[in-house]
Amino acid sequence: MRILDIGCGNRTYLRVAAEANPQVNGLGFEVNEKVAQETKQNLEEWGMNDKMRVIVRDIQNPSADPGGEFDLIGLYNVIYYFEVEERLLLFPRLRSMLSDCGLFGSHNECAVGREGFILGKLESSDKFHGGL
Ligand SMILES: C[S@@+](CC[C@H](N)C(=O)[O-])C[C@H]1O[C@@H](n2cnc3c(N)ncnc32)[C@H](O)[C@@H]1O
């Protein structure tokens, strides 16, 4: 199973995934170099840097697409960094990076609690345009 965690931050969800499933291999994209460095150190501390890695990448840059397919793409607490127009460009690209049975997950934590958890198969990118 291959996972992409976009905007992984330094407490990346890759850790949770690796703990839940030892078969998982993961890649984190993080635009902030300092944060990416902290994440690398954390993965090493957690003993996960053989299966999980983080690279400094801006997901908004299409030349950043890593190639291959992912079984899960996560965008957790990141969508609000992007304008609506940017999201409309991003979702079809993410869909093209998913395997046939791949899943896309996104959630956003709000001051009043957690809301907006969305998990679904990206059968149609249109489905998601209205959702976010
Ligand atoms: C609020 S944090 C969320 C971190 C983590 N996903 C979580 O939920 O704990 C958002 C992260 O996304 C990163 N980020 C923002 N825009 C990005 C982009 N275009 N490409 C990659 N990472 C981005 C930020 O640097 C930040 O570390």
Ligand as a Chemical Component Dictionary entry (heavy atoms), coordinates in Angstrom:
data_LIG
# 
_chem_comp.id                   LIG 
_chem_comp.type                 NON-POLYMER 
_chem_comp.pdbx_formal_charge   0 
_chem_comp.three_letter_code    LIG 
# 
loop_
_chem_comp_atom.comp_id 
_chem_comp_atom.atom_id 
_chem_comp_atom.alt_atom_id 
_chem_comp_atom.type_symbol 
_chem_comp_atom.charge 
_chem_comp_atom.model_Cartn_x 
_chem_comp_atom.model_Cartn_y 
_chem_comp_atom.model_Cartn_z 
_chem_comp_atom.pdbx_ordinal 
LIG C1  C1  C 0  -1.865 23.115 9.155  1  
LIG S1  S1  S 1  -0.481 22.181 8.639  2  
LIG C2  C2  C 0  -1.163 20.534 8.660  3  
LIG C3  C3  C 0  -0.097 19.460 8.860  4  
LIG C4  C4  C 0  -0.609 18.042 8.895  5  
LIG N1  N1  N 0  -1.212 17.659 7.618  6  
LIG C5  C5  C 0  -1.595 17.884 10.017 7  
LIG O1  O1  O 0  -2.803 17.808 9.761  8  
LIG O2  O2  O -1 -1.153 17.842 11.158 9  
LIG C6  C6  C 0  -0.403 22.512 6.883  10 
LIG C7  C7  C 0  0.919  22.107 6.283  11 
LIG O3  O3  O 0  0.799  22.158 4.863  12 
LIG C8  C8  C 0  1.992  22.699 4.334  13 
LIG N2  N2  N 0  1.682  23.237 2.997  14 
LIG C9  C9  C 0  0.982  24.373 2.712  15 
LIG N3  N3  N 0  0.899  24.557 1.395  16 
LIG C10 C10 C 0  1.561  23.528 0.820  17 
LIG C11 C11 C 0  1.846  23.178 -0.535 18 
LIG N4  N4  N 0  1.437  23.954 -1.557 19 
LIG N5  N5  N 0  2.542  22.041 -0.793 20 
LIG C12 C12 C 0  2.976  21.264 0.232  21 
LIG N6  N6  N 0  2.764  21.558 1.549  22 
LIG C13 C13 C 0  2.051  22.672 1.832  23 
LIG C14 C14 C 0  2.389  23.764 5.365  24 
LIG O4  O4  O 0  3.740  24.120 5.272  25 
LIG C15 C15 C 0  2.037  23.048 6.674  26 
LIG O5  O5  O 0  3.118  22.327 7.199  27 
# 
loop_
_chem_comp_bond.comp_id 
_chem_comp_bond.atom_id_1 
_chem_comp_bond.atom_id_2 
_chem_comp_bond.value_order 
_chem_comp_bond.pdbx_ordinal 
LIG C1  S1  SING 1  
LIG S1  C2  SING 2  
LIG S1  C6  SING 3  
LIG C2  C3  SING 4  
LIG C3  C4  SING 5  
LIG C4  N1  SING 6  
LIG C4  C5  SING 7  
LIG C5  O1  DOUB 8  
LIG C5  O2  SING 9  
LIG C6  C7  SING 10 
LIG C7  O3  SING 11 
LIG C7  C15 SING 12 
LIG O3  C8  SING 13 
LIG C8  N2  SING 14 
LIG C8  C14 SING 15 
LIG N2  C9  SING 16 
LIG N2  C13 SING 17 
LIG C9  N3  DOUB 18 
LIG N3  C10 SING 19 
LIG C10 C11 SING 20 
LIG C10 C13 DOUB 21 
LIG C11 N4  SING 22 
LIG C11 N5  DOUB 23 
LIG N5  C12 SING 24 
LIG C12 N6  DOUB 25 
LIG N6  C13 SING 26 
LIG C14 O4  SING 27 
LIG C14 C15 SING 28 
LIG C15 O5  SING 29 
# 
